[in-house]
Amino acid sequence: MSALAGHVATAVVVGAPGNVKFVHAADLHLDSPMRGLERYDGAPVERFRGATRRALENLVELCVDEAVDFLLVAGDLYDGDWKDYSTGLFFSAQMSRLREAGIRVFLVRGNHDAASQITRHLELPQNVTELSARAPETHRDESLGLAVHGQSFAQRVVDIDLAARYPDAEPGVLNVGLLHTSLTGREGHEPYAPTELGILVGKGYDYWALGHVHRREIVCEDPWVVYPGNLQGRHVREPGAKGATLVVSDGAKIQTVEHRTLDVVRWGIVDVDVRDCMSADDVLECTRQRVEDAYLAADGRTLAVRVVTTGHSSAHEQLQRDPERWENEIRAQATDIGADNIWVERVRFDTRAPYDVDEIASRDDALGQLLRSLRELRSDTRALEELSSQLDDLRRWLPREAKEGPNAVRLDDPDELSRALEDVEQMLLPRLLGGADSS
């Protein structure tokens, strides 16, 4: 029997497991469309859209280089139905590379690649085992002393506790649970296949390989319950290093659990505190240093950043008077630092005027009355809704590019209007107070 055939064999496990090494990945979102990138001026669209494929190649290389015994994929391999067969063919080719190295693959489907979501199908290589969507099942590997338990999503929305129906651990082997879940809930993620840590612990497994949450998280170490995070960040709300988890066990005892970075495009938010900046040029100097730091931390990867300036600063008036100029100054700096390997997704000036706004708002003069009126309007939901309706005509006259995309003007959103009124307050203060001082 060949080495691969021995790995693929499924049988009742006898004897104690030996040393086992595996990789746990999740949320690959292969060929994610990354919608809306075309609306960004200068966005390297094709480089970003190819990032999920390059990250998968890095995952396969990790498995081969580390000579792992198997790979776990905890759901959302795909981002939805394939646009064409090239997505499935690319994945199949990568799995064939693992087959040639004698590496097994176990996977479950999640909400994005549920059985009901993917209408096209290709037969996967012999080394790939997809766990059933009908009920929990266990796959055993005698040569590894391994039992993998899991269940795929049958449809996109799964609101029942799948883990509660998983079988208990099998004695004398390495027990691994494969599950796409929100647990008791995670911010920014739909509450799919909800369950509790106590349910997982009660199964007696040695390692729970979770998916669905895109931020790496070690939920528990006894037993190990791990979210590896997604393999490749796809937008600015998925910042930082992304990758998979490398696990080594000695028998049925987990020895090491290590994150391995595999992303090819790094997203980040560069926060710049400009409290000590006296001018817009000072802000540029501070921003350059922070962007350089982020670029070095990306370790040669393409860097996509959102720059946010914060703090009460004397530079506030300059920034607010000509934000377009200073935004493009920052973009030019990024190009100078990393050429086409840095892309500034957005610049947001969240600075504030260096005044005691509360003190000014308490005054009995016209400026104090104006600030109090703006604050009352910002906190009055009904008044904001009325203001939104009054702006309907203006909204209809806005050009399309102002109504769509990441920087769209959303005059029908009360929260956006409230933030806009705060910006108005910060724009007015320097002008009005400067006028008062000069008079």
N, C-alpha and C positions, 0 to 999 in steps of 0.2 A: 504494500500500500504506500502511495506517495505521501510526502509530508503534508501537502495540501489536503489530500483525501482524509488523512488522520485528523486534521483540524476541522474539517467539515462534518465528520461523522457525528451523529446525534444518538446518544445512548444513555442508559442509566449509569450514573457515575459510581465507580467503585474506587476505594482507596483514598488517601489524603491528597489534596492538591499541592503542587510544588510552587516554586517562585513563578509569579505571573506579572506581566507588565502590560498595561493597556492605556489607551487615550480616550478621554471623554470629551466630546464636542457637542454642540447644539446650535440651533438657530443659524444655519449657514445662509439661508435665504438666497440660494444660488440664482444668479441672474436677476436679482432684485432690480426693478426698473428705475429706482431712484427718481421718481417723477418730480418734475418742476425744475430740474437742474438747468434746463435750457433758458429759463427766465433769468438766471444769474449771468451777469456780464463777465465774460472771460472764464467761466467754469470749465475745467478740463473734463468734459462730460464722458468721453470714451474711456479715459483712464479710470474714472470713478466706476463706470458701469462694468468694467472688466475686473474690478477689485475683488468681487466675491469669488470669481473663478481662480484668480491668483492665490487667494487665501486658501481655497480648497487644495490647490497644488501644494501649498506650504504644509497643510495638514497631512497630506499623503507623504510628503518628504519626511516630516517628523516621525510618522509611524514607521517608515522604512529605516531611517537613520537610527532610531532607538530600538529597532528590532522588536517591536511590541507584538504581543500575541493576538490582540484584537482591538478593534475600534468600536466605540459606542457613539451613536448619533441620537440625541434625545429630542427629536422632532424639529419641524420647520426646516427640513433640508431644502425645500423649494419655497418660493415666495408666493406661490399660487399656481394656477394652471399655466403650463408652458405656452409661450408664444409660438414656438415651433419645436421640432424634435431635437434641436441642437443642445438644449439644456439637458435633456435626459441622456443624450449621447456623450456629452462631456462628463457627466457624473459617472456613467458606465465605464468610460475609458479610465477614469481615476481609480475606480474600484478594481479594474483589471490589473492596474499597477500593484495594488495591494494583494490581489490573488497571486500574482507572480512571486511576491515576497512571502507567501504562506500566511497572510494575515486575514483573519476573519473580521466580518463587519456585522454588527447587530444594530438595527434601527427601529424606531417607532415614528409614526407620523404625528404631527401636531395640528394646531388650528389652521395654519397656512397651507399645509400640504396634506390635509385630511383626505381620506379615500374619496369623499364626495367632491373634493376640490380639483383633483388632478384627473382630467379626462383622457389624456394620452398616456400610453403605457409602453414600456420597453422591458424585456426580460433582463433582469440584472444578472451579473456574473455569479458563478456558483458559490463564491465565498460570502455573499451578502444574504443575511437573514432578516426579513422584515416581519416583525411580530404582528399578530392578528389584530384587527379592529373589532372583531366580534366579541371577544372575551379575553381576559388575561391568560397568557400562556407562558410556559417555561421551556427554554432551550438549553440543553445540557451538552457539554463537551467533555468527554471522558479523558482525553489527552491533557486537558488543562485543569481538570478538577473544578469545573465551572458550571454554575446554573444562572442563566440570565432570565429574569422575570419581567414581563411588560405587556402593554397593550397600546395599540395605535388609536388615534382619533378616527371615528367613522365619519363624522361630519365636523364642520368648522366649530360649531358651538357645542361644547361638552360641559354640562353644568352639574354632573354627578361626580362623586368621589370614586374615581377609578381605582386608586391605591387600596381602598378598603377591601376590594375584591381580589387583590393579588394573593397568591398562595403564601403560606408561611415558608420560612427558610428550610432548605434541605440540609441535613446533617453532614459534616465532614467535607464540605466543599466551599468554594468562594461563591457567595450569593450576591448578585448584583441586581438592583431594581432600576428599570429604565422607564422614565415617566416625564411627560410634558404636563406641567402644572403651574398654577399660580400660588400653590400652598394656601395660606390664609389670606392672600392678597398682597400684591406688590404694586406700588405707585407706577402708573403709566402702562399697566398690563391688564388685559381683560381677565376676569376671574374664572378661568377655564380649569376644569378638573380639580376643583378646590379640595384640599385635604389638610390635615394637621400633622405637625411633626410627630405627635404621639402615635398616630396611625403608622407612619413610616418606621419609627423605632420598634413598634410592636411586632413587625414582621420578622425581625431577627436577621435582616440582611447585613452584609458587611459594608456595602457601598450603595448609595442611591445616586444614580446619574440623572439629574434633572435638566429640563429645558423649559423655555418660554420666557424667562427673565433675561434681559440682555446685559445686565451688569453682573460681573462675577461676584459670587457670594458663597462663602462656606457657612451653611446654615447650622451644621452640627458636626462634631468630630467623633462622636461615640453613639451610633455609627457615623460614618462620613456621609453627609448629605450636602451635595455640591451643585451649584449652578456655575458652569464654566463661563457664562456670558456668551454673546454671539461672536462668531468667528471674525467678522469684519464690520466695523462701524459704517453706517449708511447715511448718517446726517449728524448735525451738530448736537442733537439730543443723545447721541451715543458716543461720547468723547472718551479719550484715553486708550490705553493699550488693550487690544482684543486678541483672543486666541482660544486655546483649549487647555485641558488639564491632563497631565501625565501622572499615572498612578502605578505604584509598585507594591505588590503584596508578597508576603512570605507565608505560604499556605493560605489559610483563610483570614489572616491578619494583615490589614493594610499598613504598610510601612511608611510610604511617602506619598504626598499629594502636592504636585507642583504645577503652577501656571506656566504655560509656554506661549509667548507672543507670536502671532502668525499673521496679523493684519498687514496690508500693503499701503493703505491710505489711513492716516491718523487724523481724527477729528478732535478739535479742542476749543475751549473757550478761554481766551486770554483776558483775564481781569486786570485792569490797570488802575491802581489807586493814585489819583492825581492831587491829593490834598495839598502836597507841598509844591505843586507846580504853579508858577506865577504867570506863565504865558502858554499859548498854544504850542510854541516851539519847545517849551519844557515838556509838554505832554507828548510830543513826538519823540523826544529823547527817551522818556520813560517807556513808551510803547515799543520802541525799537528793541530795547533790552529784553522786554518780556516776550516779544515775538521770537527773538534770537534764542532765548532759553527754551521755548516750546519747540523750535525747529531742531535744536540739538537733542532734545529729549525724544523726538520722533525717530532719531537714529537712521537718517537717510531716506525715510519714507516720505511720500507726498503728504504735505501737511495742509489741512483745511481748517481755518480758524475763524471764530467770531471774536472780534475785539470789542470789549466793553470797558469804557472809562467810568470811574465812579469817584465820589467824594465831593465835598464842598471845596471849591477851588476858585482862585482868582482868575484862572483861565476860562472859566465857564462862559463869560460873555463873549469872548473871542470864538469859542467853539460853536456857540449858538448862533452867532451872527453869520457865519459862513460854514455850516457843517459839511457841505459838499466838497469844499476845498480841502478841509482837514481830513475827511474820509479818504480822498484820493491821495493826499500826502502819505497817509498810513499805508494805503495799497502800494504806492511807489516804494516805500521803505521795505515792504515785504518782498517785492520783486528784487530789490537790491540785495536782500539777505539770501534769498533762495532761488532766484530766477523763476522758472515756471514750476518749481517744486513746492512753492507756497502759494496758496490761494486764500484770499480773505473773503469769506462767505458774506460777512456783514460787519459794519462798524456801528456801534450804538453808543451815543454819548449820553450817559446817565449821570453826568455831573450836576452839581447844584450850586447856586449862587452862594458866596461866602457871607451870608447874612443870617441873623436870627429871625427866621420867618415867623415863628410863633410870637415873638415880641412885636414884629411889624403888624401882624394880624390882630393884635390886641389894641392897637392904636385907634383913636377916634377920628383920624383924618381920612381923606378919600382913599388913600392906598390901603389902609387897614380895612375899610369897608369893602373894597374890591377883593382883597384876599379872602375875607370871610365869606363873601358871596360865592367865590370860586370853590371854596372848600365845602360849603353847604350843597352846592350843585353836584360836586363829585361824590358826595355820600348819599344823595337822594336818588334812589333807583327810578322812581316814577318820573322825576324831572329829567333824568338822563334819557329815558325812553321817549319823552316828549321832544327833547332836543334831537334825538336820532330821527324822529319822524319829520322834524323841521328841516333836516338836512337831506331828505330824500331827493329833492330836485338837484342839489349839488352832486350827490352820489351818481345820479344818472348822467351828468355831464362829464364825469371824470373819465379820462382815457382808460382803455382796457388794461394797460400795464400798471396803472395805479390801483386797479381793483383786484388784480390777481397776483399770485406769487407770494414769496415769503415776506416782502415788505409792503404788502397791500394796505391801502387805507380802508379800514373797516368801520365806517361811520354808523353801521347798524348794530355794533357790538357795544353795549353799555360799559363793559370793562375797558375796552379800548378808548372810549370817549373819556372815561374817568382819568386814564393815564395821559391822554392828550391834554386834558385840562390842567393836570399837574405840570406838564411841559410848558403850557401857556403861562402858568404862574412863574416858572423859572425863566422864561423868555422876557416877561414883563419887568421883573424885579430889577435887573441891571439897568434897563433903559429908564425906568421911572425914577429909580434912586439916583442914577447918574445925572438925570435931568435936574433932580432936586438939589443935588450937590453943586452942580454948575451954576444954578441960579442963586 
